[in-house]
């Protein structure tokens, strides 16, 4: 899952980003309205966490621009205001959900997950292929009776490949969906992660390399 956090308070923004990355999300950060809008229109995010009171361009205007541009990302608006009128205004501009500050972090993670499920078809709680099982809620993986200890990126890659149900997933798509904008597009991070994942999954092999196209289960 890829998330954009648009928040002008850098400490808050980075704290939220670190927490979401620990929840195995790929996170980009912007600190003002114009920067957030530019990233949102350029990249394919599942969810945009958008502060309402932003410098340069108000969050309401960012939200309206995204709606006008046909952006598919779901928008979770953050605000210090908690009146019914604020809620109605934010949702009326195209926000999909609304959370007031200060907020409970587990609630933020849960709402982001709920919004992301609106973007993509609902996945079963456990993804399976043969004797391999990946529990999307508990973030656990096992093969047969053997639990597997996967790093966050390894888990993200495996989850995306299983969810693709045999479709070939390019290295570029894996980099975009599992990593974030800090990732070097010319890096061999995907190749290294696939190699480590294959070693942990063991035999018989599950991940196939499709020449010049990518990977599939």
Secondary structure, DSSP 8 states (H G I E B T S, - for coil): -EEEEE-S-HHHHHHHHHHHHHTT-EEEEESSHHHHHHHHHHS--SEEEEESS-SSS-HHHHHHHHHHTT--SEEEEEES---HHHHHHHHHTT-SEEEESS--HHHHHHHHHHHHHHHS----SEEEETTEEEETTTTEEEETTEEE---HHHHHHHHHHHHTTT--B-HHHHHHHHS-TTS-TT--HHHHHHHHHHHHH-SS---EEETTTEEE-
